[in-house]
Every structure is written in C-alpha cells, then in structure tokens.
Amino acid sequence: MKLIYFDNSATIHYKPRCVMKSFLKAISHSANSGRSGHKLSTENAIMIWRTREFIAKEMGDIEPENVIFTKNCTEGLNLVLKGLPYTKRNVIYSCFEHNSVVRVLHELEKEGKIDLTVVYPQNKNYITASDVKKVLEDDTYLVCVNSLSNVSGNKNDIESIGNLCHKNEVLFLCDHAQGAGHIKVDMKKSNIDYLCFSGQKGFFTPQGIGCLCINSGVFPKPLMFGGTGTESDNLFQPKNSPECYESGTLPAPLIASLKSGVEYVSKDFESIEKKTKELTKFLYDELSNFEEIKIYTAEESGYGVLSFNIEDVPSTEVCDFLDKKYNIATRGGLHCAPLAHKFFGTLESGMVRVSLCHKNTFRELNVFVDAIRDFIDKKEI
C-alpha cells in the first residue's frame, strides 16, 4: 500500500529536484568555507554569502550579516533567549509557544533572571495585539509569539503584535518554524526583532539546517565559542555577526539546499499557497460532516494544518490505526506545546494533526476521510 504522508509539519516529505540537486552538488564540492584560500573553499564561501543575501531579502531586506545559520529552529531560539541581556525582567509568551521557547524561559525564570507572563487569546483562535497589550507591563523586555501554531495551525497576528512592541520599546521574538514557507514575513514592516525558522518544514530541505534572522540593535551573546575562520589570532570570540555565532564548520550542503528551497517557494508562492488552502479547506469541510469529530483548527485557516479529535478516543489510537491499516502518516499525542493543549482541553487525549503539503492530492484526502469513517464505524462511536 502506497504511503500517504500527512506529517509535513514535523518534516516535509516532498523534496523538489532543485533542492536535491543543490545538496548533492555541494557534497561533491565539499570544502570548508572561510578557512582556506583555494578555489573550492572560496566557492563555498560565495555560495553561503549569497544564501544569506537571498534569505535577508526574503525576510524583509534585513542586513545579510544578520542571517545566522543554525542546526534547527530550536538552536536559534535558544541563542536569542539565553543570550539577551534582560535589562528588564518581564517576558511575555503566548500559550501557543513550543517547548523550544517555553522550556528555555522557565529555566531562565528558575535561575532568577526573568519573570514570566502567559498571554491567552480572547477569540480562542489566535493571539492579537490587544491580547498582548492587556498583559504588557512597564517592566516588559521581550514578547514571544509564534507566527503559526504547530498545534492548531492558526495564524497569530504577528504584524500588529510587532508594531505594538516597537511602539512600547519592547523586543519581539517570533518562532517562525511552522509559518516558514506558508506565511510571507517582512521583519522591518512588522517590527520583528528576532525570527527563527528551520528548513525541513516549509522550505523542503533535509533535516539539520535553520536560521536566526536579527533585525535589532540588541545582539544576543553567542552560545558557542570556537573557530570562525576570522580573527584567528584573537583568544576571544569575534564580536561581529555572523562569525561570532557560527563557530565550527558550517554545513555547506544543507545551506545550499536551504537557498534552493527558499527560492523554490519564493518563485511559486501564490500557487503553493492556493493549493495548500484548497486542500485544507476540503479536509475541513469533509471532517465537519462527522458529528463525532471536534476540529480545533479555525475554519478560515488554510496553512496545511488541521487538528481534531474523535470524541474521547486518544489521538494516538487514531494515528496508530491510520498508520497500520492504511499506511497514512499523521501525528498524535502532545505536540511539544503543553499550554496549547491545556487551553484546548486536550492534555489527556492530545490531538490528531494532519499536516499537508501542496504536493498532496485530493485523492489522498478522500482515502483519509474513508479511513476515519472506517475507524468510527469499527469503534461504534
């Protein structure tokens, strides 16, 4: 039975030819950028710089040297959260944040460095600027709100939140892991100070590459120290970005694949967005016909994520049935965002998350709907 892959929010299954080609070419031309003066080293250095330039332009025409390569989104988030000076104590984060934000913040609070405030939505779909404004304090230093919830697939109003933060001289960090490739972001217009994303979700890369983009005069301290290929006679870490953040050998093949992945999305964003929205809407409408199903994703959301439960059946039981009987890959349980599940009342059951790619088909969705019907009939719900 052919695999039907609906777990693209974890790692996207489809890999465009251009991404694979760039990755393989970089492997066959392996060399350390910035370490030697020979041709291969120089070629890799040029490729990496051009990748910075392209991503910088795509994220709102920020400075290329402020595009930092990380191994994933989590590393970028840690770099910011652990490296900021916290001249004020209060940090606000949304109830939809991933553990890559939440666990770092709670560790910092445990160490006595910050005080935390959680912001919840009034409309039960997404976080707005008015939600944040209600909990904003004179002592607020940083606000953390993701662009797209990995649990529900609902989009937060990061543009208005960024403008509110800028007006109140508060830094704004956006976890863009789920939004990358689905939502276009202009860091300057939206006043986003720090934006983190990974490549293997919306930009079609292999696992192991991410980015931290900085649009602020407040630079976090590096997390890691070592060789950078610059200032080699200096016994201390260089202070300039990006070198100060990128100790050790950079993964040139992954960086090459990221450039191709971002280009692939940029060139065809409208058609990718259109197809993804059509697939999401189709699935929403089909599942809405089942009285036994509760959907947590907003009807207007069209970013390829739809989360639901079948009455009081554990989500992992549903996903296990789909996998074993129909070879359909989905995600069940808790999605590394406990406060989101607490908000939706699904801490015990988790959620069944279906996450789509524009290369998925309506035929696959029809098979999925039939499989859900089969599960409900067998359970006699």
N, C-alpha and C positions, 0 to 999 in steps of 0.2 A: 504494500500500500504506500503510495507516494506521501512524503511528508508535507503537511500543511503547517507552515511556520507563522505563528501569531505571537511571538515573543520578541518583537523588534525593539521594544523599549529597553530591554536588557542589553542585547547586542543585535544589530540588524543583520539579517541573514543574507540578503542580496548584496553582491559586490559588483559594481559597474566595471566594465572592461578597462576603462581608463585608470581606475584605482589600482586594479591588479597589475596593469602594465607599468605604472609608475613605481609600485612597490618592488616588482621584480627587476626593473631597470636599476633602481637604487641598490638592490642587493648585489647585482652583478658589477656595480661600480663602487663597491664598498671602500670607504676611506674615512678617516677622522677629519671632520671639518675644523678649521681653525687651529690645527696642531702642526701642520706641515705646509711646505710651500710648493709641493708638487701638484701636477695637473688634477689628479683625482680629488685631492683634498680641497683644492680651490673650487672645483666644480660642485662639490657637495656644499661648501660654504655659500656659494652663489645661490644654489637651489634653496637652501634653508633661509637665506635672507629674502629671497623672492616670495617664499611661503609666508614669512612674517608680513611682508608688504601687502600681499593679497588679503590675508586674514584681517589685517589692520584696516584696510579699505572696506571690507565687507562688514566690519563691526562698527562702522561709523566714522571711518577715516581718522582713526587714532594714530599715535606715533608707532611705527613698526618696531622700534626697540622695546616697546612696552607689550609686545606679544611674547609671552613666556611659554615655552614648551614643557609640559609635564607628562607623567605617565598615564594620568587619567584626571577626571574632574575632581575627584577627592583630594588629590595632592594639591591642586590649585587652591581649593577651598581651605585646606589646612595651612597652606602658605600664607594666605591673607589673614585668616583668623588668629593664627599663632604669632604672626609677625607684626601686627599693628601695635602702635604704642599705647592705645587706650588712654588718652588724656582725659576722657570722661568715662564713667563706669557703666552706664546703662546701655545694653544691647537688646534690640527688639528682633525677634524672629517669628515667622509665621508658623501656624500649626501644621502646615503642609510641607515643612522642610524635611529633607532627607537626613538620615543619621550622619552623613558626612559633614553636615553643618551642626546638627543638634548635639552630637556626642563631643565635638570639639568645644562648643560653647559651654556645655555643662562641666567639662573638665576645667575650663578656664574659671568658671564660677566656683568650682570646688577649691581651686587654688587661691581664691580670694581676689582675683584680678578684675572681675566684672560682676554686674548684677543683670539678671535676665528678665525680660518681659515677653510673654507669648501673645501674639495678635491672632484673633479669630475673625472669620468673615461674618458679616451680618446677613448676607443673602444666601449663605450656605453653598455657594458655588466657587467663589474666588475672593482673593484679598484685594481691596480697593485702597485708594489713598485716604479716604475718610476713615476706614478701619484703622490704618496706621496712625492717623492724626489723633485719634482718641486716646492712644496709649503713649504718644510722644511726650517726652519729658525734657526739661531744661538740661538734664544730665545725659541725654541720649547721644551716644557716639556713633553707633552703627545700626543700620537696619538690614536684615537678611530676608529676602523674599525670592522664591524661585520663579522662573518665567512660566513654567508649565508643571503642574503636579504630576509626579510619576505614579501616584496612586489613582487619582480620578481622571487625569488628562485635562483638567480645567485650567484655563489660562488666567494668571493673575495680572492685574493692571500695573505692570512694571513701569510704564511710561509716566503715569500720574504719580506713582509712588516715588520714582526717581526725582521728579520735579519738586515734590513736597520735601524730600530730603535735602535737595540742593537749596531750597528756599530757607530751610532751617539750619543750614550748615552742618548737616548730618551725612556721614558716609553711607553709601548704598552698595551692598554686595548682592549680586544676582547669580544664583545657581542655574545655569542655562543647559544643564545636562539633557533634559527631556525636550527643551524648546529648540535646541540647535537643529537646523535643517527644516524646522517646521514654522518657526516664527522669525521674521527678519527683525534684527535689533540694530538700532543706531545709538551707540553708547553716549555720544555727545548730546543728541537731541533729548534723550531720555535721562540724562544726568546719572548714568550708571558708572560708579567709580571702579568696580571690580566685577568682571564677568568670567565665569569658569564654565568650560564645556569639555566633553570628550568626543573623540572622533567616531567611535564604533557604534553610535546610535544613529543620529540623523545625517552623518556625513560619510557613512558606508566604509569606514576604514577597518583594518584589523584592530584587535584589542591592543592597548598599550600606549595610546597617544592622546594627549589632552592639551588644553590651552588655558592659561590665565591671561586675560587682557586687562590692562590697567589704564584708566582714564582719570587719574588723580595725581595731585602733587604729593600725596601721602603714600610713600612706598613701604611695604612691609619688609621686615628684616628677613634675610634668607633663612631657610630651614636647614640647608645642607651646604657644607663647605668643601672645597677641593679644587682640582684643576679646572681651569676655564679656557686655557689657551691664550689668555691675556694677562698682563702684569705678572708674569711667572717669577719675577724676582721679588715680588711682594709677599711677605709672610702672612699677610692678612687677606681676607676675601675682597675682591674688587667691589666697588660700590655702585658701579654703573649697571643699569638694566640693558640687555637681558643677561649679560655674563654673570652677574652676581647670583642669579637664581638657577643657573644651568651648569652646575658642577658635574664633571664627568662627561663621558662620550654621549653625544646626542644620537637618538635612533633615526638616522637619516632615511632609511626605507619607510618608516612609519610617517615621518614628516612629509616625505614625497607623496605618500598615499593620502595624507590629510589635505594637501594642496589640491590634488585631483578631485577629492571628494567634495571639498567646498566649491570648487569650480563647477563640478557636475550639478550641484544643487543650484548654484547661482544662475547658471545658463538656462535652466529649465524649471525655475522655482514655481512659476504660475501653473504649469501643467501638473507638476508633482503635488502641489497644494490642492489643486482641483480634484485630482483622482483620489487623494487621501481623504478629502472631505466627503466625496461621494461614497466611498467605501464605509466610512464611519457612520454617515447618515443612514445608509442602507442597513447596517448591522443594528443601529439604534432602533430603527423602525421595526425590524423583524423581532428583536428581543422584547420590544414593548408590547407585542401581542401575547406574551406569556404572562398570565396572572401570577404565576409562581415566582417570577423574576423581579428583583429590585435592582434598578440601574442607578449608579452613583455618579456617572458622568453626565454633565449638563447636555441637554438636547442640542444646544447651539454649538457645542464643542465639536471641532472637526479635525483634530490633530492626530488621528490614528489610534487613540487610546479609548477603550470602553471597558469600564469595570462594573461588575454586577455580582449578585449572589442569588442562589436559588433557595428561597425561604431560609430555613435554619440549617441547611446542609453545609458542612465545612467546605470551603473553597478548594482545598487540596484534594478532596474526594472527587470533585467535579473535574479538576485538571488531570487527575490520575486516570479517570475514566476516558477522557478525551485522548490522552496520550496512548493508553494501552489498546483501546478498541479502534480508534480512528486515526491514530498517528498524527494528532493535532497538538502542536506545542503551544501551550499558554503558560501563564504564571499564576500561581495561587499563593495563599498564605498572606503574611505581612510583607509589605514592600519597602522595608527599611525606613519606614516613616510612621512610628508608633502614635504620634499625636494626631496624625491624619486619620488613622484607623479609630482612635478614640473618639474623634469628632464625628465620624460617620457611624459609630457604634459597631465596629467590625473587629475589635481587638481579639475576640474569641474565634470568629469564623474566618477572618481575613477576607480577601476579595479575589474573584476570578478576573484577571486582567487580560484582555485581548488587545494586543498592540500590532497595528498594521503598517505595512509598507506600500508605497504606490505600485509596487510590482505584484502585490497580492491581487486576487481576482474575485469577482462576484460568484463564480462557481465555487471557489473555496469557502466563501461565506455561506453559501447555500448548504454545503456539506456540514459546516459547523452548526448551523441552525437545526438541521436534521439530527445531528448528534446530540444537541441539547434536548431536543424533543424526545429522543430515544432515552436519554438519561432520566428525564422527568417521568416518562411512562414506566420505566423499569423500577423507579423508586416509588411509584404510585403516590406521587405528591399531590 
